[in-house]
């Protein structure tokens, strides 16, 4: 819901703590120390593994747990301002707002040819007023200049006045813009492997290409729109509760609810930083802090790349405090390389992402060592490498 920016940032911090408490231990480990499309694809694997969707008919029953407004006991409809009773108010036929509610695909089903599991993914399909659902049709979301239709709660249809697209769009009210933004971000992540097919099959007959892009999930228009909505309308308790309820139904989560601001590491203002599940401490004075997958690497530790067939990379965040110069990075072991041999002092103190590549060309175990020195460090920092083919 829309709040003043100062309060919004405070709430983001609160929700980051509140939401993480409910996330199963280790659920997001594979997303640690990643950013941009690498992070999106890691989240795609996380949200796909173990997924067990309900049937399209089963959505009606699922809404009893996922979409009841606790204040009223009625269906929580984000498109209108009606009072729908579970089961008895299902569409059916309708002619006016508040006649009945139906199942609204936030990413329209025609955009993905009614395919499963998108068609009944609870994160994509909300209960909404049937009339307003029909008014929206298969239109993309956007911001309307002069509406040709306004629903009872203020949702609008009309020509877009948001930069990047001038066609007809549907605009939900401010209170729910972040909810729908994080829904689209989830779809661009959970179905990363499917988007190219959506576009190739339906770009001529739908507006799928207005929102989705095969390379990084979203078009520039969609990135600007949905990051704006997500920033202005932070994660609400409604979303937190629904995320938990959906998890119990289909065994996956919406990471953009679990980690408010996560989208910034993929498409936004933190793409030069790595995402970590756990908050990192400030490094000690005149010492480097090395972090891999959210955990601190101490000098002398061994990093295991596991058994690989092709090149494998691991990204480490190097951060220092009050060093006196640039850092030198060296690596031993013929199968290992580092992304740089020099980390500038300023980069080290701001936080620098060092990538180590293990590319075994022959079978067997392969060892190596990374050494970080210079900059006035009292002693060199070292960690060992092992991997096998």
N, C-alpha and C positions, 0 to 999 in steps of 0.2 A: 504494500500500500504506500501511497506517496507520503513522504515526510520531508521536513526540512533537511537539507544536506547534512548539517552538523549532527543532528539526531540520527540520520540514516547511517552515518559512519559508525556512531556509537553502537547502534543496533547490529550492524554487521559484525562488530567485534563480539557482541553478546551472542549472536546467533552462531558464530563460528565455534564458540565454546559449547553452546547448548546442543547444536546439531551433532557435533562429533561424538558426544556422549552416547548416542544411539547407534552409531555406525559399528558393525561387527569388526572385531579386531582383525587387522590384516586385510580387510576388504579392498582397500585402495593402495596397497603396497606397490603394485606394479606401475602406479602413476607417479611415484616419487622421482624427483630429480629429472623431470621432463618439462618441456614447454612446446608451444606452437602445435604443429600437426602431429608430432611425436606423442605429445600428451593426449591429444584427441583420440588417436588410434589406440593408445593404451587404455583409455577410458572406454573405448568401444569394446575391447576385449573383456574388460571388467563387467560392463553392463550386459554383455551377451552371455557370459559364462553362467550356467545354471538357470538362465531365463526359462520360465515356464508360464506362458501367457494363458489368460482365461479365454473362453470362446466369446464370440460377438454377442451371443444370447446371454452368456454369463455376466456381461457387463451390468445388466439390470440388477442382478443380485449383488454384484461387487459394490455398486454405488451405496449400498446400505452401510458399508464400512468406510468408504473413501470420500464420499461427497455429501454427507449430511451436516448441515449447519448446527453445531451444538447449541446455539442460542435459540433456535426455533424448532429444531427437530425436523426441518423440511430440507428438500434437495437444495444444495448450494449452487444456484445458477448464476454464472458470471456474465451472462448476456442480457438479462432483463431483471425485473424487480417483481417476480411472481412468487407465489407460495405453492410449491408442488409437493404433494405427498408421495412418498416412495410407493412404487407399484401402481397405485390407482390413478396417478397422473401421467402415466406413460403414453406417448404417442403411438398409434393412432393418427387420426385426421385432425387438422387444425385449420383455422382461418384467421385467428387473432392471437396476439400475445397472451400468454397465461392460459391458453387452452390445454397445453400438455408440454412435457419435456421429452427430448430424444437424445440420441448419442452423437455428439459433435466431434468430428475429426479436426483437430486444430491444424494439422497438416492434412489437407483434404484427401480423401481416399482416392479420388480420381488422379491425383498427382503420382500415386504409386500403384495404379491399376487394381485397387482393392486387394492388394496382396497381403498375405500374412507374413510375419506376425504384426506388422504395422497396423493392420485393420482393427485389431482388438487390443492393442497395447494400451493399458490403462493410463500411462503417462501422456498419451496422445489423445485419448477420447474422454471428453467430459460430458456430463449431463447438462443440457442447455435448453432454453425455450425453443420449441419447434419452429415457431414463426420467425424468430430472429435468426435461428440456424439457417432457415431457408433464405432469408434476406442476405445473409453472409455468403451462402452458397460455397463456391470454390475460390473465393477471392483471397488474395494474400492479405496479411495484416499490414497496417500502415497508419498514418495520421491524416485525417480528413480536413480539407479546407471548408468547403460548403457542403454539408450533408444533404443527401436526398432522402435519407431515412434515419430517424433517431429512435432507439428503443426506449422502454420505460425507465431503464436505469442510466440512459445517456450514451449507450454504445451507438456508433454511427457508421453509415456507409456513404461513400462519395469519392470524389477524385482526390488522389494523394497530393499533399503539399509538403511531404518530407523529401529532402533532396535524394535524387537517384532513381525515382520512379514516379511517373505522372498518371498511371492508370487508376482504375477504380480499386479501392481498398476497403477493408473493414477495420474500424478502430474500437477496441474495448475501452472501458473507462479507466482512468488513472489508477484506481484501486487495484486493478488486476493486470495491468500491463506487464509488470515483472513476472507474474505467474505464467502468462503466455510466452513471454520472452524465454524464460528458462525451460518451457516445454519445447520450443523450437530448437534451442541449444542442445537439449537432450536428443531430439530426433536427428540433428546434424552429427551427433556423436555416436549414438547407439546404432544408427544405420549408415555409418560411413561407407561401408562396402556396397550399399545399395543405391546410393544417390546417382551415380552415373547412369544406371539403368532407368531410374525415375525420369531423368532428363532426356535420355535418348528415346524413350518410349512415349513421353507425354508433353514435351516442350511445345509442340505445335498446337495442341488442343487445350492446354492448361497454362497457368502462370507459374509452374514449378520452378522454372529457371529464374524467376524474379527473386526467389528466396534462396534456393539451394545451388551449390556449385560443387562439381565433381572433385576438384583438387583439394580444397580445404573446408568443404562443408557448406559454407555460406557465401553469398555474393557480397560485394562491398555495401550495397544498399541494406541488406539484411544485417550485416555486422553493425553498421552505424545505428540502425533502428533498434535492434534488440539489446545492444549494449547500453544505449541510452535508456531504454525502458527498465533494464535490470538495475542500472545505477540509481535511477530515480525512484524505483519501487523495490526496496530491498526485500529479502526473503521474509515472509510472514509466518505466523504460527499456523495458519491454515495450510500453507505449503508443507511445513514440517510434519504436521499430523498426517496429511495425505501421503507424503513420501513414505512414512512408516507403514501406513495401511496398504499402499500399493506393494511395498516390499514383501509383506506377508502374503499377498495374492500371487505375485509373479516372480518373486525371488530376485529382483534387481532394484536398483536405486537410481534416483536422479542426482548425479554428482554436483550439479549446479545449485541444488538446494542444500546438500550436505556441506558444501564449501562456498559460501557466498563470495563472489568475486573470482571464482575459479576461471570463468570465461576470459578474464583479462590476460591470463597466461597463454591462451590459445589465439585469441583474436584482438585483444585490447592493448592496454597500456603497460602490461608486464611481460610482453613477449620476449624481452631480453633477459628475463629472470627465470629461474627454475622453480617449479612448484614442489613444495614439500608438505606432506601430510602433517608432520609435527613441527611445531614452532622451534626454530633454532635459537640457541643461546648466543649471546655476544661473545666473540673469541677473547681469550686472555690477551693482555698487553704483550706485544712483541712476540707473538706466537701465531702460527696459522691455524685455522680451523678447517678441517676437510670434512665435507658431508656427502654421503652417498645414501640415496633412498631414505632420506629423513633421519639418518643416524650418523653420529660423529665417528669418523675414522681416526683412531689413535695411531701414533707413530709405532711402527713395528707390526701392525696388523696385516693380515693377508686377505686380498680380495679375490674371490673365486669367480671366474667367468663361466664356469661350468663346461659342459661338452657342447661344442658348436660345429656346424658344418661349413659355415661361411663367416664373414667378418661380423664381429659383435662389438658394440660400443657401450661404454658406461660413462656417464657424465658426473663429475664431481664439482661441488661448489667450494671454491677456495676463498676464504675471507680472513683478513688479518686486521690487527688493531695496533696502530702506532709503530709500524716498521719504519726503516730508515732508507729504503731504496727498493729497486726492482727485485723480483724473485726469479731465480733460475730453476727451470724444470728439466730434468733428464730422466731417461728411461733406459733400462737394460732389458735384454731378452729380444731376440731377433723377430719374434712374432708380435711385438707390441710397439705401438707408436702413440705419441701424444700430440694434441692439436696445436700446442705452442711450446717453445722452449724458454720464453720470457713472459712473465706477467708483470706489467707495469705496476708501480706502487699504488697509483690511484685506482687502478682496476682491482687490485687485490683488496684494498680497503673498502671498496664499494661492493665487492663480491664478484668473482670471476668464475665462469663455467669452463672447466677443463675437461676435454673428452679424451678418453683412452680407448684405442682401437686394438682389439685382439683379432688377428687375421692368420690363423694357422694354415700353413701350406703343406705340412706333413703330419701324419698321425702321431699320437702320443701325448704325454704331458709336457706343457711348456710353462716355464717360470720366468719371472722378470721382476723388476723393482723400479718404482718411481721415487725420485729424490727431489725435494724442494729445498732450495738453499738460498743464501744471499739475503739482502734486505736488512741486514743486522740481526738476523735470527741467531739466537745463542747456540743452536745446533741444527743440523740438517734434519728435515722431517722426511721419513721414509715409510713407504708401505709396499708390501710384496704383492705380486700378481701370480695367479696360477690359472691355467685353462687347459683344455684338452680337445683333441679332435679324434 
